[in-house]
Amino acid sequence: MDIEYRHEATISVAQAIDLYTRSTLGERRPVHRPDIFEGMLRHADVTVTAWAGETLVGIARTLTDFTYAAYLADLAVDEAHQHQGIGTRLIEETRSRLQPECMVVLLAAPKANDYYPKVGFEHNPRAWVLPGEKP
């Protein structure tokens, strides 16, 4: 099936949570908190989605200033559609919305750690995280 890529498509919280669960990224995201997912979707600066017909099969969600740095907060592809280049294309589509000099940074999910070098990312051991409060 052909995959269609959409910039700034309107997706529901339920569609997003369903995709994250099908991608295994749901293991590391608050899929039990639709209120948080609503904010995640609403406040992203760049959202690119991949669709197989009317089914959401991929998303790249990015926070950015568009010129210097972009944080690729989420890259999720339905497990049934992985290894078809969808993640790579989502990254390319995201970069097309940024200035050429803009760097893309991310924190890799453990299951995706081996993927990012294959698509051109360089490892940086200097990342730090200040966790939010636990509910």
Secondary structure, DSSP 8 states (H G I E B T S, - for coil): --EEEEES----HHHHHHHHHHHSGGGGTTTT-HHHHHHHHHH-SEEEEEEETTEEEEEEEEEE-SSSEEEEEEEEE-GGGTTSSHHHHHHHHHHTTS-TT-EEE----GGGTTHHHHTT----TT---------
